[in-house]
């Protein structure tokens, strides 16, 4: 096959994205590999033996991001290091989350798109992508479709991708207000989240977005909590004077975030602890983000 | 498959490689370069850290197929003949080596840090080395070695 530099039954290295999409249609059982930080663990421990590897890591066109119309389109090859070194002001919550991923070695290889493909409930990129209302752009020979992040995850390590589809990019709205991310683990590096939370204020629309990780079968939004906060901030005139939030508002938000979770007991922590930690993280991130907004002024973003 | 990798400036080939085996396996078992250590095989410990096309990576998480055509630098590529690289010498001078298993990965991670930041703070050192585990000594002497290496490199 012309697209493959070194033919083999088990390894495909497309030269272009279009070749990659075509190869995925011809080989629906082929497993895409980019950073390899999830997949190689399975291969090393012989947990899986995919018949074919589809190597996307040499496609320079995927290792790019583009900013237009208030959105950053992250190519599927964009790594955590790329985000934290170059996109901190446009995508603060995603950059904060990226900095907590693994180690420098892992961040240099692991990609945002790979996090989505693995679709772990604990994936660090997921809460920020939920809180900012990102869109996953998926492609196959049948065409391109855009999947809202809230509809992307279908179960633990499951997503909406069809066997012939590849993630092409992730579209993330540029920040228009303070964002925060918080993650609980046993140390600051190399941890899978026990529980994580992201929050993003969109100042022009006076809306808050939320994302919860590791506390439900999939990453989820806390929609009731967000609606509650939007309503209370408007009703109590907080947008007019940016005064400190009352304990009642903060607790009301935190309780609703905790109520949105559906955690389980597992090796990383019991369900009760996750709910407790989530409430604390919701309170803290809300206060951090709101005080940043009050400090920077409402029109800073 | 046949793969070709430039390792420490030398072009090397390995035959009958399974594309899904790790670059670490290729380095150690096919090319005889045992400096990069094989410990956790899941990117947790950093003992297999190498440069892949200029990026610090865990060799255990790179598939052999992906490494085909790449430039790799391992710990064996740092010393100049018999004389140790200043970072290696700093680890010796500070007693930052006990069993030695984590050392090659730490040396590479230190090298990567100092290339980007010639005068790192202790926090920056700890963050840069966060993916490299030592189970013998703890990290005080290792951090001292990085400080010394930074100084030596700045002077040299």
Interface residues (C-beta under 8 A of the other chain):
Chain A: X5 X6 X8 X10 X11 X13 X33 X35 X36 X37 X40 X41 X43 X44 X45 X49 X50 X53 X55 X57 X58 X102 X103 X104 X105 X106 X108 X109 X188 X189 X190
Chain B: X1 X2 X3 X18 X19 X20 X21 X22 X41 X42 X43 X44 X46 X49 X55 X56 X57 X58 X60 X61 X62 X63 X65 X66 X68 X109 X112 X127 X128 X130 X131 X132
